[in-house]
Amino acid sequence: MCLRASLSKIKELKKQPMTGVGSTNFEIGKNIAYPKTQQKQLIDYAAAYPAIQFAMRFLYYTTCRSSELARIQVKDIFAKHPDKLYMPAEKTKVNRERHPMLHPKLKEYITANKILKLDPEMYLFGLHFKPNVKQWYAGDVGKYYRRMILKPLHYNTLYTFSSWKHTGVVTMHKNGVPDFKIMQQAGWSTYKAFQVYLKSLGLEENIEVVTLIDEF
């Protein structure tokens, strides 16, 4: 293959979403995904605050954004499908209708706490993550979570409430869920948007690079 043809081929490959993964630089920044040990510590600690624990799991399983979480109403649960949450376009950050799957853990909580018997207009995560007729300010969600959960456990500010969304995405990816399925759950239409949420993979344990290499 001549040099001109080779360069042309490289340019063509860069246009394809799955081949340019390494060409985009992302800083780790905030919202780092929680490793397994931290996940257990946080979930166990939050057992004393069931509403907060439910919100943590909700973000993890649905990969909703914290701003979207504050807009969810009781009437959105199973509104169009018995296993899904209905998120109309006006409640999503990307202004596109979404239908995230609801994990059995979430459905158990909803049933046990008789959520569906509440006023349909109530916000599922109102003040302090509890059902309320008034919408909670999205900016206060993360602050409250830090004060109640992260600060007592001495987590730095790189970890946030939104870290649960990143944790869910990274976990699904590592467990072999097809990328397009994760994108469908989270509501992304571009692979570049999905990539941002894999930034924490660089901090994940990578023991194979030292156990599966030949010694000399």
Order of alpha helices (4+ residues) and beta strands (2+ residues): alpha-alpha-alpha-alpha-alpha-alpha-alpha-alpha-alpha-alpha
